[in-house]
Amino acid sequence: MRIAIIGYGGMGNFHYEKAFARYNNTEPDELIECAGIYDISEERCEFARGLGLRVFGSAEEIFADRSIEAVVIATPNDIHLPYVLAAAKAGKHIIVEKPAGLGLDEVKRMYDAAEAAGVLFTPHQNRRWDDDYITVKELISKGSLGECYRIESRVMGANGIPGEWRKVAAQGGGMMLDWGVHLIDQMLGFIKEEVTSVYCTYSYRAGEEVDDGFALEVGFKSGKTYRVVVDTNSFVELPRWQLYCDDGTAVVTDWHNFKVEGRSVRCLVRKDDKLEGVSAGNGFTKTMARRRSETVEVLPLDVVRGDKTAFYRNFVEAVRGREALTIKRGEIERVFKLMELAKLSSDTREVIKESF
Ligand SMILES: NC(=O)c1ccc[n+]([C@@H]2O[C@H](COP(=O)([O-])OP(=O)(O)OC[C@H]3O[C@@H](n4cnc5c(N)ncnc54)[C@H](O)[C@@H]3O)[C@@H](O)[C@H]2O)c1
């Protein structure tokens, strides 16, 4: 399958060098061939030539090339929409980088255009296959910690907002669109229930016009809550995941470089008659005293690896009509709706009570 890449920055290159290559290494029946790239930056074009890739003179040239079946759009976020509309019109199947668009309206227009043209359209929500995410999801579904009533999902850096366009609102900058879209997509895949409330505060500590982080709390119909924190000014990291369950707690403390480090702690004895209190601060507490080791069981995480080739295998199979796309329109629209309610909540400082 010949696929061209429009926008050959960090992520455009990832698609060619990592995603296509990993998929091809699985020796599928049908390989993916990079038909070429287009980028407005001569420097990026030169880089692509250095990798032996064909560089097209314009996106239109790609759209006009009948040997190309699909395109990957990996430009800054504000240019996704025009390229998606043009690609659909040209009859190309489309992979668009996340966030698919700047808002729900744009996303609907993209799906409508693809449906009208009879082409497949999918945002690249690759973090559905992250090892840490799959590991905690599996842990909860096995039920060994009982029911999970609160989840905290965090990503914390100390390097500010990267690059130039991510700092510009009109280009779709800000951490909600950058990371929120991934972590909310994960959340809605984790808790398959109606959302009933949204509360969010964006932070603007870096003095840019876009958010450099946010804290989002989502309530679900059963009473479960899910908190997402993104911060770009955290010099000390809290766990990537913390799962509060009826019979125990789990944390993922490291998720960099394909590690998934953490533990789960399961309660063996609910009421510890030998519990002694501790001095804590200017006081004394039994409630917050640590558990005696005899009353709990500490287990390493059973790490489950996400399939890093699943996205492209599904795309190829879907284009050939052998399976449906994994990433569904309704799921993406729900993520965008939630992001819009988060912004509304942050602007008004109100809990938004809406069921969807
Ligand atoms: N899925 C993920 O894990 C992931 C990770 C990083 C970035 N992304 C997404 O990928 C997209 C690109 O991000 P990036 O980090 O690669 O940014 P980047 O700045 O590294 O690359 C963007 C590229 O697009 C080019 N470009 C700009 N305007 C263009 C135009 N009109 N036509 C063609 N090319 C144009 C730029 O010259 C640049 O080379 C964004 O949507 C981003 O959110 C996704």
The ligand as an SDF file (V2000), in Angstrom:
LIG
                    3D

 44 48  0  0  0  0  0  0  0  0999 V2000
    0.4300   10.6990   17.9840 N   0  0  0  0  0  0  0  0  0  0  0  0
    1.4700   11.1540   18.6320 C   0  0  0  0  0  0  0  0  0  0  0  0
    2.0190   10.4840   19.4980 O   0  0  0  0  0  0  0  0  0  0  0  0
    2.0260   12.4920   18.2770 C   0  0  0  0  0  0  0  0  0  0  0  0
    3.2550   12.9290   18.7910 C   0  0  0  0  0  0  0  0  0  0  0  0
    3.7410   14.1590   18.3840 C   0  0  0  0  0  0  0  0  0  0  0  0
    3.0090   14.9620   17.5240 C   0  0  0  0  0  0  0  0  0  0  0  0
    1.8040   14.5210   17.0600 N   0  0  0  0  0  0  0  0  0  0  0  0
    1.0020   15.3460   16.1300 C   0  0  0  0  0  0  0  0  0  0  0  0
    1.6510   15.3520   14.8720 O   0  0  0  0  0  0  0  0  0  0  0  0
    1.4510   16.6110   14.2270 C   0  0  0  0  0  0  0  0  0  0  0  0
    2.8070   17.2180   13.9040 C   0  0  0  0  0  0  0  0  0  0  0  0
    3.4960   17.4010   15.1280 O   0  0  0  0  0  0  0  0  0  0  0  0
    5.0970   17.3880   15.1520 P   0  0  0  0  0  0  0  0  0  0  0  0
    5.5110   17.2340   16.5570 O   0  0  0  0  0  0  0  0  0  0  0  0
    5.6130   16.4450   14.1410 O   0  0  0  0  0  0  0  0  0  0  0  0
    5.3830   18.8840   14.6880 O   0  0  0  0  0  0  0  0  0  0  0  0
    6.6420   19.3990   13.8740 P   0  0  0  0  0  0  0  0  0  0  0  0
    6.6420   20.8680   14.0280 O   0  0  0  0  0  0  0  0  0  0  0  0
    7.8550   18.6250   14.2530 O   0  0  0  0  0  0  0  0  0  0  0  0
    6.3010   19.0000   12.3560 O   0  0  0  0  0  0  0  0  0  0  0  0
    5.3140   19.6310   11.6040 C   0  0  0  0  0  0  0  0  0  0  0  0
    5.8190   19.6790   10.1670 C   0  0  0  0  0  0  0  0  0  0  0  0
    4.7670   20.1850    9.3390 O   0  0  0  0  0  0  0  0  0  0  0  0
    5.3700   21.0560    8.3770 C   0  0  0  0  0  0  0  0  0  0  0  0
    4.3480   21.9530    7.8700 N   0  0  0  0  0  0  0  0  0  0  0  0
    3.8720   23.0960    8.4190 C   0  0  0  0  0  0  0  0  0  0  0  0
    2.9250   23.6240    7.6260 N   0  0  0  0  0  0  0  0  0  0  0  0
    2.8010   22.8050    6.5610 C   0  0  0  0  0  0  0  0  0  0  0  0
    1.9990   22.8100    5.4050 C   0  0  0  0  0  0  0  0  0  0  0  0
    1.1100   23.7880    5.1580 N   0  0  0  0  0  0  0  0  0  0  0  0
    2.1380   21.8090    4.5160 N   0  0  0  0  0  0  0  0  0  0  0  0
    3.0440   20.8060    4.7220 C   0  0  0  0  0  0  0  0  0  0  0  0
    3.8400   20.7570    5.8020 N   0  0  0  0  0  0  0  0  0  0  0  0
    3.7240   21.7290    6.7090 C   0  0  0  0  0  0  0  0  0  0  0  0
    6.4750   21.7500    9.1390 C   0  0  0  0  0  0  0  0  0  0  0  0
    7.4370   22.3040    8.2710 O   0  0  0  0  0  0  0  0  0  0  0  0
    7.0210   20.6140    9.9800 C   0  0  0  0  0  0  0  0  0  0  0  0
    8.0700   19.9180    9.3380 O   0  0  0  0  0  0  0  0  0  0  0  0
    0.6000   17.4300   15.1920 C   0  0  0  0  0  0  0  0  0  0  0  0
   -0.7420   17.2990   14.8470 O   0  0  0  0  0  0  0  0  0  0  0  0
    0.8740   16.7870   16.5380 C   0  0  0  0  0  0  0  0  0  0  0  0
   -0.1520   16.9820   17.4780 O   0  0  0  0  0  0  0  0  0  0  0  0
    1.3200   13.3070   17.4070 C   0  0  0  0  0  0  0  0  0  0  0  0
  1  2  1  0
  2  3  2  0
  2  4  1  0
  4  5  1  0
  4 44  2  0
  5  6  2  0
  6  7  1  0
  7  8  2  0
  8  9  1  0
  8 44  1  0
  9 10  1  0
  9 42  1  0
 10 11  1  0
 11 12  1  0
 11 40  1  0
 12 13  1  0
 13 14  1  0
 14 15  2  0
 14 16  1  0
 14 17  1  0
 17 18  1  0
 18 19  2  0
 18 20  1  0
 18 21  1  0
 21 22  1  0
 22 23  1  0
 23 24  1  0
 23 38  1  0
 24 25  1  0
 25 26  1  0
 25 36  1  0
 26 27  1  0
 26 35  1  0
 27 28  2  0
 28 29  1  0
 29 30  1  0
 29 35  2  0
 30 31  1  0
 30 32  2  0
 32 33  1  0
 33 34  2  0
 34 35  1  0
 36 37  1  0
 36 38  1  0
 38 39  1  0
 40 41  1  0
 40 42  1  0
 42 43  1  0
M  CHG  2   8   1  16  -1
M  END
$$$$
